[in-house]
Amino acid sequence: MAGNRRYIQKNTELQFCNETLGRDTGPYLQQDNEALEILACRSPNEEYGVFFSRLAKDGIEIEKTMHDEYLDYFQIEEAGEQSPAFSAYGSFILKHASLSPYPVATAALLPCFWIYSETGMVIVNNSVKNNKYKKFINTYSDEEFYNYVIHYVSIVEELGMEASPDLQKKMKDVFIRAAEFELAVFEESGDLS
């Protein structure tokens, strides 16, 4: 939660935000979007396909808008290349979206959404007034985003209930690994290690 505290505090270090906004919402968002589109195309049914397609479309639009506004507001230059943690994470989600059994692929992408939703709710409930990152915080604590996450969780749970014990283990392992990537991104961006 050390990374979360940086967004909560009034005097958040601009360098942390620069790193996160410059890297997270650049090439990684494109990779995340591509992975969601792959899930939509590989979907075993129409419901999942429509959901992942809509999540890809809505997510990239919202985050790209927020990204551009923050880059302009804080006069931040876009990162020229991905950091090691973001690069590894982006490769991880694309690999699983493309090559893993569908239940495993969906589990690999879930932590990004679920962790940001939970983090957004914690931050919004502990944030100071006039927080300069309010739009960022509101995006991930928003009811619409929360509803996406709840629907996503229900899809992964449905797939897990239908999966063999071996596939369930793979889903759990990939979910944990993706959560570790999320932590690595926060640690790298904020030098929190």
C-alpha positions as CSV (number, residue, x, y, z in Angstrom):
1,M,0.0,0.0,0.0
2,A,3.0,2.3,0.0
3,G,2.3,3.2,-3.6
4,N,-1.3,4.1,-2.7
5,R,-0.1,6.5,0.0
6,R,1.8,8.5,-2.6
7,Y,-1.5,9.3,-4.3
8,I,-3.3,10.0,-1.0
9,Q,-0.9,12.6,0.2
10,K,-1.4,16.2,-0.7
11,N,2.3,16.7,-1.7
12,T,2.6,13.6,-3.9
13,E,6.0,13.5,-5.5
14,L,5.6,14.7,-9.1
15,Q,8.4,12.3,-10.2
16,F,6.3,9.3,-9.1
17,C,3.4,10.6,-11.1
18,N,5.5,11.4,-14.1
19,E,6.9,7.9,-14.2
20,T,3.5,6.3,-13.8
21,L,1.6,8.4,-16.2
22,G,4.5,8.5,-18.8
23,R,4.9,4.7,-18.8
24,D,1.6,3.2,-17.7
25,T,-0.7,5.1,-20.0
26,G,1.6,4.9,-23.0
27,P,2.7,1.6,-24.6
28,Y,1.3,-0.5,-21.8
29,L,-2.2,0.7,-22.4
30,Q,-1.9,-0.3,-26.0
31,Q,-0.8,-3.7,-24.9
32,D,-3.6,-4.0,-22.4
33,N,-6.1,-2.9,-25.1
34,E,-4.7,-5.4,-27.6
35,A,-4.9,-8.2,-25.0
36,L,-8.6,-7.4,-24.3
37,E,-9.4,-7.4,-28.0
38,I,-7.7,-10.8,-28.3
39,L,-9.9,-12.0,-25.4
40,A,-13.0,-10.6,-27.2
41,C,-12.0,-12.4,-30.5
42,R,-11.2,-15.7,-28.7
43,S,-14.3,-15.6,-26.6
44,P,-16.2,-18.9,-26.3
45,N,-19.5,-17.0,-26.4
46,E,-21.0,-13.8,-27.5
47,E,-21.5,-12.4,-24.0
48,Y,-17.8,-12.6,-23.1
49,G,-16.9,-11.2,-26.5
50,V,-19.1,-8.2,-26.2
51,F,-17.9,-7.5,-22.7
52,F,-14.2,-7.7,-23.5
53,S,-14.6,-5.7,-26.7
54,R,-16.5,-2.9,-24.8
55,L,-14.0,-3.0,-21.9
56,A,-11.1,-2.5,-24.5
57,K,-12.9,0.3,-26.2
58,D,-14.1,2.2,-23.1
59,G,-10.9,1.6,-21.2
60,I,-8.6,2.9,-23.8
61,E,-10.8,6.0,-24.5
62,I,-11.1,6.9,-20.8
63,E,-7.4,6.2,-19.9
64,K,-6.0,7.9,-23.1
65,T,-8.1,11.0,-22.4
66,M,-6.9,11.1,-18.8
67,H,-3.3,10.4,-19.9
68,D,-3.3,13.3,-22.4
69,E,-4.9,15.7,-19.9
70,Y,-2.3,14.9,-17.2
71,L,0.6,15.1,-19.6
72,D,-0.5,18.5,-20.6
73,Y,-1.5,19.7,-17.1
74,F,1.8,18.6,-15.5
75,Q,3.9,19.3,-18.7
76,I,5.1,15.7,-18.7
77,E,6.9,14.2,-21.6
78,E,5.8,10.8,-22.8
79,A,8.3,8.1,-21.8
80,G,10.4,7.2,-24.8
81,E,10.4,3.5,-23.9
82,Q,8.8,1.2,-21.4
83,S,10.4,0.6,-18.1
84,P,11.5,-3.0,-17.4
85,A,8.5,-3.8,-15.2
86,F,5.9,-2.4,-17.7
87,S,7.6,-4.1,-20.6
88,A,7.6,-7.5,-18.9
89,Y,4.0,-7.0,-17.7
90,G,2.8,-6.0,-21.2
91,S,4.6,-9.1,-22.8
92,F,3.0,-11.3,-20.1
93,I,-0.6,-10.2,-20.7
94,L,-0.2,-10.4,-24.5
95,K,1.4,-13.9,-24.3
96,H,-1.4,-15.2,-22.2
97,A,-4.2,-13.5,-24.1
98,S,-2.9,-15.0,-27.3
99,L,-1.6,-18.5,-26.3
100,S,-3.1,-19.6,-23.0
101,P,-6.4,-21.5,-22.6
102,Y,-9.2,-19.0,-22.4
103,P,-9.8,-19.2,-18.7
104,V,-6.1,-18.7,-18.0
105,A,-6.0,-15.8,-20.4
106,T,-8.9,-14.0,-18.6
107,A,-7.3,-14.6,-15.2
108,A,-4.0,-13.1,-16.4
109,L,-5.7,-9.7,-17.2
110,L,-8.0,-9.5,-14.2
111,P,-5.6,-8.2,-11.5
112,C,-4.9,-5.0,-13.4
113,F,-8.6,-4.0,-13.3
114,W,-9.3,-5.4,-9.8
115,I,-6.3,-3.9,-8.1
116,Y,-6.9,-0.5,-9.6
117,S,-10.5,-0.6,-8.6
118,E,-9.7,-1.5,-5.0
119,T,-6.9,1.0,-4.9
120,G,-9.1,3.7,-6.2
121,M,-11.8,3.1,-3.5
122,V,-9.2,3.1,-0.8
123,I,-7.7,6.3,-2.1
124,V,-10.9,8.2,-2.6
125,N,-12.0,7.4,0.9
126,N,-8.7,8.7,2.3
127,S,-7.8,11.5,-0.1
128,V,-7.2,15.1,0.9
129,K,-9.4,17.8,-0.6
130,N,-8.2,19.4,-3.9
131,N,-6.0,16.4,-4.7
132,K,-4.3,17.2,-8.0
133,Y,-4.7,13.6,-9.0
134,K,-8.5,13.6,-8.4
135,K,-9.4,12.6,-12.0
136,F,-7.0,9.7,-11.8
137,I,-8.4,8.6,-8.5
138,N,-12.0,9.1,-9.6
139,T,-11.5,7.1,-12.8
140,Y,-10.6,4.0,-10.7
141,S,-13.1,4.5,-7.9
142,D,-16.0,5.2,-10.4
143,E,-19.1,3.1,-10.2
144,E,-18.9,2.3,-13.9
145,F,-15.4,1.0,-13.6
146,Y,-16.4,-1.0,-10.5
147,N,-19.2,-2.6,-12.4
148,Y,-16.8,-3.6,-15.1
149,V,-14.6,-5.2,-12.5
150,I,-17.5,-7.1,-10.9
151,H,-18.6,-8.4,-14.3
152,Y,-15.1,-9.4,-15.1
153,V,-14.7,-11.2,-11.8
154,S,-17.9,-13.1,-12.4
155,I,-16.7,-14.2,-15.9
156,V,-13.4,-15.5,-14.4
157,E,-15.4,-17.3,-11.6
158,E,-17.7,-18.9,-14.2
159,L,-14.8,-20.1,-16.2
160,G,-13.0,-21.4,-13.1
161,M,-16.0,-23.4,-12.0
162,E,-16.2,-25.1,-15.4
163,A,-12.4,-25.7,-15.5
164,S,-10.5,-28.9,-14.5
165,P,-8.4,-28.8,-11.3
166,D,-5.3,-28.4,-13.4
167,L,-6.7,-25.5,-15.3
168,Q,-7.9,-23.9,-12.1
169,K,-4.4,-24.1,-10.7
170,K,-3.0,-22.4,-13.8
171,M,-5.7,-19.7,-13.5
172,K,-4.6,-19.1,-9.9
173,D,-0.9,-19.1,-10.7
174,V,-1.3,-16.6,-13.6
175,F,-3.5,-14.4,-11.5
176,I,-0.9,-14.3,-8.7
177,R,1.9,-13.6,-11.2
178,A,-0.1,-10.7,-12.7
179,A,-0.6,-9.2,-9.3
180,E,3.1,-9.5,-8.7
181,F,3.6,-7.5,-11.9
182,E,1.3,-4.8,-10.6
183,L,3.4,-4.5,-7.4
184,A,6.6,-4.4,-9.5
185,V,5.2,-1.6,-11.5
186,F,4.4,0.4,-8.4
187,E,7.7,-0.3,-6.9
188,E,9.6,0.6,-10.0
189,S,7.7,3.8,-10.7
190,G,7.9,5.0,-7.1
191,D,11.2,3.5,-6.2
192,L,9.4,1.8,-3.3
193,S,11.5,-1.3,-3.0
